Amino acid sequence: MQNIKNKLTDKHFWLSVVLPFVLAVAAAFIARYQLELSDGVTPGYLAGQWPVYAPLNALTAFCLTLGLFALCGRWSLATGLSGAVFTVISLINYYTRDLHGSALMPQDILNLGTAAEVMGSYTLHITATVVELVLLYLPVLAIGWAQSRLTGGKAARRRASWKQRGIRIAGSAAGIFAILYIGYFSPNPIKPSATYGWAWQETYYKYGYLAGTIEAASLMVDPILMPENYSDEAAAQAADRAKDYERTTPPAKAEDYPDVVLILSESFYDFDLVTDLQADRDIMTVTRSLPNSIYGHTVGPHVGGGTNSSEYEMLTGNSMMLMPSITPFNWLNLHNANSLTGYLKDLGYATMAAHPYTNSNYRRDSAWLALGFDETHFEEDFPTKETYGNRPYQTDSATYRDLTALYEAMPEDQPRFTFLVSIQSHGDYDMNPPEADLVHAATDYGEYDAVMDEYLSNMYLTDQAFGELTAYFEKVYAEQGRRVIVAMAGDHAPSFVDHVADKSRAEGNDLQILERSTPFIIWANYPLEAAQSETESADALNRMDLCMLAPTLAETAGLPLTPYYRYLLAMKDYVPVVTAGNDYMAADGTTHRYGENPELDAWVYGYYYLEYNNIGTGAKRNQALFSSVSE
């Protein structure tokens, strides 16, 4: 007791032990602010993190300092190193968010190769925020210098005995455990354990970057969330809700199955949804008014990035809502996965997937083969190599010309399924000189003026190229009699969409939906019976989840439907868009919260039950729900 009293009255103890510790915690608060700043957190959310979540995030950052202190025994070195680490992370996070549309997350570890290739096409601008992030490291260095002076530098480290080192390591480990356990992993943690939803900002902005990262990392252990009250019986009962669904087009005979072409178009987006462009030329003259077609908007899983998530939803019909923290091709076992590919192969289709870029992005080659594609093609099989100005990506026009050659080489005695992921309109959008722009927006977008003009020029080229593709298939029908149905949808809006969106048009989830609503078009080279009826939607934008595009395409083509597809099509008449963990969009375009309408709630939960039965680790899959077809 006397020793404790002596310590508390010892000036040297306060200056050499307590004050360096307090300064290390202060440096952790700086690291926390760097991360929030790099995340683009709005002032309202930033203030809302106090008084609970701001200290929690700072103490979470302090865990790294404690770990380094346990190893090296010097507060100055531990503070300086952890500060450097968080400065680098904040810079990477800033550019990831700015160019990709979402924060740097744990699942990005497996995307490093893809990220490196993508980053090579962008110009990293030194903005005021970047400068501020770097300058914030200076007070951390000053704290480290002060700690060194207070603790006596290297001399203090030499005096430490093995016993003292053991106490230091044990104390640091206990501190780390206490922070993480009380903050995140106890039965009643400070941060709620399950907050991750439709928009990453919902968790990262409210609870803080590090708190959100810990939740995202924990989800990766078992990335597929089990819906509340799930059971295999509930999934089967859900399927029964759609057993009386009446399709909009009559089924075709097997010998009349059309060839199917599905295109995921890079960054294909209509800015008229969120701003008044006042462009000097019409941008989507083809896709908006093409005869014998269905036009609308698919709502994707991410804003400004996440092509692979959109690709997965398009091919499988499975919503990323149940796996919000992963990049699916990198994390999921796709062998024996139910998908549009397997469904069409069961109907006798020959299948092919293509992408005019490297095969390493998102492990596409192995993922596509696992999904059952008969053949895959990448940049070496796209010989035209035509680009738009200084942009390094093959144009959609050249891609379609190369694709048609691959299409023609497919078996003649089978219906054909061709899947393409395009690349032309990938960012960045400041690669060409202004004189190369084909479209100019009259609205003032400040620093995004040049970016917008180059982006809109790419959209114009995409639209015109689609006209060339449909003209080709019209010729195929005239000369060969092959029936072909084509569907194209954008994967996501460009990363800068939220910077130029007119926030007065919508707010909250309504704005999120608009920023995620990419155009889709379904067209055929033969008379399309559903062309008129599908465009008569209660929602003026004719929106649906990207998961519903493949079932809609199959129905429009007259193909037999699986119970899963029937459910998605029936659900589309009631709840075409699942927007978040707490609400959804009804068929008339209005947003409803869970609990307001039990019938609509039942459709959404039924979909989740079916999806989890399809892919969940805690479910026994009823394969008949996903592969058997009947009409």
N, C-alpha and C positions, 0 to 999 in steps of 0.2 A: 504494500500500500504506500509505503514511504517512497519507493522507487517511482511509482506513478505520480505522486505529488511532486517529486523532484523534477520529473520530466515536464510536467505541466508548467512549472515555474522556470524551466531552463530556456533562456532566450535562444541558445544555439539549436535546441530541438525544434523550436518553431520556425527558425530561419532555414535550417538545413534539411528538415524532414517534412514539416507540414506545408510550408510555403511552396516548395517545389511541386508537391502533390497538387496543391490548389492551382498552381499555374498550369500544370498538365491538364487538369480538368477544364480550365479556361481555354486552352488551345483546342480541346475537343469541341467546345462550343463554336469556335471559329470554323473547324472542319464541318460541323453540322450545318453552319450557315453557307459554306461553300457549296455543299451538296444541294441544298435547297435552292440556292441561286442558280446553279447549273441546270436544275430541273424546271426552271421557269415558273416557280410557284408564285401565284398572285399574292398581293399584299394581304388580302382578306384571309386566304388560307394560311399564310405565314403567321399572321397574328393569332389565328385559331389554333395553332400548334402549342401555344402557351395556355396555361402554365404546366401542362402535363407532358405533351409529346415532344416539345422542343428539348427539355432536359433529358427525356428518355433517349432521344436520338444522339444527343451529345454524350451521354454516358455509354451508349452503344459504340460510338466512335472511340471513346476512352478505353474500351476493351482492347483495341489494338495497341494503344499506348501501354496498357498494363502488361500485355503479352510481351511486347518488346522490352519493357523494363525488367520483366522476370528473366529474360535471356541475357541482357547486357548490364543490368544493375545501374544504369545511368539515366536519370530523368531527362537530361538534356538531349541525349542521343535518341531515346525512345520518343520524345516529343517531336524532335526534328524529323525523324524517319516517318512516323505516323502522319505528320503534317504533310510531308512530301507525297506519301501514298494517296492521301485524300485530295490533295491538289491535283494530282494526275487523274484520279478517278473522276473528279468534278469536271476536268477539261474533256475527258473522253465522254462523260455523260452529256455535257453540253452539246458536243458535236453530234453524238448519237441522237439526241432528242431533236436537234435542229434539222438534221439530214434524214433521219429515219422516222421521226414522228412519235417515238416513244423513248422512255428512259432506258439507260443501260441496266439490264436485268441479268440474273444468274444464268438463264438459259442461253444467253449470248455467248457463253463460254464455248459451246459447240458450234457457234456461227462465226468463229474468228476468221476462218478462211474466206467465207463469203463476205464478211464485213471488210476484210482487207481489200478484196477485189472491188467492192462497191466504193469504198473510200477513195480508191485510186482515181475515180472519175469525178470527184468533187474538189472544189477549191475551198480550202479551209480559211475562212476570213477571220482576221484578228479584230473582233468586235470589242465594244466597251465592256461587255460582260466577261469576255476572255481575259482582258487586262485586269479587271477587278478580281477575278478568281486567282490570278497569279500574284497580284499585290497582297492578297489576304494571307499569303504564305509568309510575308515579311514579319508581321507581328508574331507568328509562330516561331520564326527564327530568333526574334528578340526574346521570346519567352525561353527558348532553349539556351540562349546565351546567359540569361539571368539565372536559370537553374544551374548551369555549369558553375557560375560564380558562387552561388549559394551553397552548393554541395562540395566544393573543393575540387571539381574536375576529376582527373585520373587518379589522384591520390586517394580519393574516397573509395574507388573501386579496388585498389590494391589492399586496403585495410579490411575488406569484407572477408569474413571467415566462411567456412563451409556451412556452419550453422546459420550464419546470417543470410547466406545465399538460399539455404533451404527455406528459411522463414519468408524471405522475399518472394520466392517462387510460389510457396503455399498461399501467402497472402494475396498475391496477384491472381492466382487461379481461383481463390475463393471470391474475390471481387468480381471477376468475369462471370463466374457461375451465378452469383447473386443478381447481377444486372440482367443477364439473359433469362434466368429463371423467373424472377419477379416481373420482368418486363414483358416476356413473351410466352413462356412455356409452363407456367404454373396453372393450376386449375382455374384460377381467376386472374389472368395476367392484366397488366396495365393496358396494353394494346389488345383489343379483341382479336381472337385467333383467326377468324374467317371474315375478311373484309374485301378480298379481291373480287372484283366484278368486271363489268363490261368495259369500262374505261380505266386504264392504269392510274389515271390521275385521282380517281376516287379513293384509292388507298395511299398513293405516294404523296399527294398534296395534303390530305387530312392528317395522316399519321406520321409523315416524314419519310425521306428517302431511305434511310437505313432500316426503319421499321418495315416499310413496304418490301424492301429487298429480303429481309429475313423471312417474311411471309411467303414471298415468291419462291425462295430457296426451299422452304419447308414443303411447298406444294410439289416440288420436283421429285420427292421421295415416292409419292404415289400421285402422279399428276392429274389423274382423272377423278374428279370429285363425284362422290355418290350423292344423288339428289335426296332430299329429305323424304322420309317414309318410303324409300325404294324397296321393292321386292320383285323377284322374277314374275310373280303372279300379277303384280301391278302393271308390268310392261305388257304382258299378254292381254290384260283387260283394256289397256290403252289402245292397243291395235284394233280391238273390237269396235272402238268408237268410229273408225273409218271404214268398216266393212261394207257399209251401204253407200259409200262415196260414188257419185255418178260422174264419170269422166267427161271432159268437154269435147273430146274427139273420139270417134269410134275406133276400135282396135283394127290394125292392119293385118293382112294375111302375112305369114312368114316370108313368102316370096316377094312381098312388097316392102319389106323393111328398108327404109332409106339409109344411105350412108350418113354418118353423124360426124360433124366437125365441131369441136368445142375449143374456144380460144379464150385464154386468160390474158387480157391486154394490159400491158404495163402502164400503170398510172393513168389509165383512161378515165377521165373525170369531166363533168360538166360544171364549170364554175358559175353558170347562171343560177345554180341552186343557192349559192351563198353570196353572190355579189352581182352588181350591174356592170358588166364588162364594157359595154358600148364599143365593142370591137368593130374594126373597119371592114370585116368581111364575115360572112356566115361560116361557122366552124364545122358544124355537124349536119351539113346538107344531105348527106347520104343516110346516115344511121337514123336520123329523126324522121325521115319521110320516105324510106324505102318501101315500095309496094310489097304486098304479100309478106308482111313481117309483123312481129310483136315487139314493141319498144317499152321499156320501163327502167327501173333502177333496182339493182341488188345491193343490199346493205351488208358490207363486209365486216370482219371482226376487228379491224384496226383502222386508225386514221394516219395517213401519211407514210405507211410502211407495212411490213409483214406480209409480203407476197406469199410465203409458204403457208401461212395460216389460211389465206384466201384460197389457195390452191387445194389445200386439204379439205376445206369446207365444200368447195365446188365438186371435188371428185367423190367424196364420201357421204355428203349430206349430214355430217356430224358437226354440231356447233362447238366452237372453241369456248363457249361459255362453261363447259364442264372441264376444260383444261386450259385455264387462262394464263398459265405461267410457262408454257413450253413452246418450242418450235417443233411442230408435229413430226416432220420427216426426220429430225435429229433425235427425237426422244421415243417415239412410238415404234413398237414392233408391228410392221405393216404386212408381214406374211399372213396369209389367210384373212386379211382385212376385207370387209365388204366394201365395195366401191362401184362406181359407174363402170369401171373397166371390167370387173368380174361379172357384173350384171349383163353387160353387152356380150361378153364372151359366151356366157351361158345361152344367149340367144343366137349364137353362131357367128358373131362378128370377129373379123381380124382387127387387131388393135395396134396402134402406133402412137408414141408420144415424142414430141420434139421441142427443142429450145435452141435458138441460134446463139448460144453462149456456152460457157464452160459447163461441164457435167459435174463439177465438184460443188456447185452452189446447192446448199441444203441436201447434199447427198442424193441429188435427184436421180442419177442413173440407177443406183441400187434401190432407191425407194420406188421408182416407177416399175422396175422389174419385180419387186416384191408385191406391188399392187396388181401384177398380172399382165402388163403390156407385153405384147409379142416382140416389139422392137422399139428401140429408143434412138434418137438422133440428136446430135449437138453441133457445135459451131463448125466442125470440120465437114459436116454434111450440108452446110448452107454456103455454097461456093460463090454466090453473087457478090457478097461483101460490099454492098452499096450503103453509104452512110449519108446523113444530112449535114452538110457543112463540115465543121470540125468535130462533130459529135462522133464518138467511137462505136456507136451501136448500129447494127444493121437496121435499115428502115423496114417498116411493116410491108411496104410494097415489095421489096426484094425478098423479105422473109416469106411472103405468100407465094411468090414465084418459085422459090426453092421448095416450099412445102407442097405445092401442087405436083412437083416432080416426084417427091416421096410418096404422095398419095397415089399417083398413077402406077407406081411400082408395087403397090399392095395387091393381094390376090384379087382376081377378077370375079371368082366364083363365090365370094363371100361378101356380105355387107361390111363396110369399113367404118371403123371408129378412129378418128384422128384428133389428137389432143395437142394443142400448141400453147406454150407460154412465150409471149413476144418480149422484146427488149428495147425497141426503138426509143420509147419515151421515158426511159430511166433517167433519174437526175444525175448530175446537176443540170441546171438550166441556164447557165451563163457561159457556155462553151463557144457559141457562135458570135461573130460581130453583129451589131444591130442591123446592118444592111442585109443580112441573111434571113431576118425575120420575115415570115409570110403573113403574120397577123399582128395587129397592134391594138391594144386596149386603150381607150380614151380616158378611162377612170384613172385617177392618180393613186398609185400604190406605193409611192415613195421609193424606198430602196429595192422594192420588188418589181418595179416597172419592167426592167430588162428581163428579169427572170420570168415574169408573166408572159411577155411577148414570145420568148423562145418556147415556153411550155405550150402556149396556145397554137403556135406554129406546128408543133408536134401533134397536137390533137387534130389539126386540119389534115395533116398527112395521114394519120391513122384513119380518119373518116374516108378520105379519098381512096386509100388502099383497100378498105373494106368494099368499096364499090367495085374495084378491080377484081377482087376475089369473087364477089357474087356474079360478075359478068363471066368469069371463067366457068363457074358451075352452071350458069345458064347454058353455056356452050356445051358442057358435058352432057346436060339433059337433052339438048337438041340433037347432038351427034351420037350419043351412046345410050340415051334413055335411062341413065342412072339417076335415081332420085337422091337428092342430097339436102339435108337440113343442117343449117349452120347456126351456132349460138356464140355470141361474144359478150364478155363482160369485163369491166375494169377490175383490177385487183385491189386498188386503193387510190385515194386522192394523192396528189403530190405532197411532199412533206411541209410545204409552206402554206397549205390551205388555211390553217387557223390564223396565220398572220394577216391574211387579206380578207377573211370572211367578214361580212357585215353583220355584226353581233345584234343589230336591231331587228334582224329578220327572225331570229329564234334564239333560244337560250337553253342551257342545261342539256338534257338528253335529246330534245328536239333539234338542237344545233348539231349534236353528235351524230344524229341520224342523217342529217343533211350532208355532213362532212364525210360520212361513210357510204353515202348513196352513189354508187358508180353506175353509169349507164349499162344496160344490157339490151341486146337485140337478138331475136330469133327469126331467121329467114329461111325459106326453102326455094329450091328451083322448080318446084311443082306446086300446084294450088294448095294453099295452107288454110284448112277449114277454120282453124282457131284464130286466125289473124285478127278478125274483127272483134270476136267476143272477149279475147284476153285484154284488149286495150280499153274495154269499158269497165274501168275499175272505180270503186268508190273513192279510192285515194288517187288524186289527180296525177301523182308521180308514178303510180303503178309499182309500188315498192314491195320487195320481199327479201327475206334472208338469202344470202348467197347459197345456203344449204338447199334451198328450194329450186334452184335453177335446173339441176340435173333431172329431178322428177318432172318439172314443167316441160323440159325438153323431151323427155321420154314420152310423156302424155301427148304432146303436140305431134310427135313423130308417129303416133299410133301404136307404140310398143306396149306390150303387156306390163303390168305394174306389180311390184312386190308390195306386201303389206306396209313396209316402211315408207315406200314412195307414196302409197295411197294415203297414209297418215299425214305426211308432209303436205300433200296437195289439199287434203281436207282441212288441215290446220290453216293453210294459207287463206282460206275463205273467212277465217275468224281472227287469227293472229298471224299476220304475215311476217312480223319482225319481232324477235326476242331481243330487247334492247339492253337489259341489265338484270342484276340480281334482284331488283325490287320493282321493275315495271316492264311493260312491253307495248308494242304498237298494234292497235286493232286495225281491221280492214279499212276503216274510213280515214286512217292516218292519225287518229288521236292516240295519246299515250294514257295507259291505265296502270295503276298500281295494283299489286297483288292484294286480294281481299275485297276489291271493289266489285268484281264480277266473277262469281264462282265458276260459271261455264267457261269463260276465257281462261281462268286459272287452270282448269282441268286440262284444256288443250295444251298449255305450256308444260305443265308437269308431266302429262302423258308423253310428250315428245322427249323430255329429259329421261323418263323411265326407259323408253325405247332405245335412246342413244346409249344409256349406260348399260343396258342389256347387251348392246352390240359391242361395246369396247371396254366396259368397266372390269377391273380386276376382281371385284367382289360379286360379279354376276355370272350365272350360267347361261351362256348365249343360246337363245332359241333361234337356230339358223333359219327355220322356216319363215320367220318374220322378215328376213333380209334377202333371201335368194329365191324363194318360190314365187312364181308368177301365175296370175290367173285373171281372167276377164269374164 
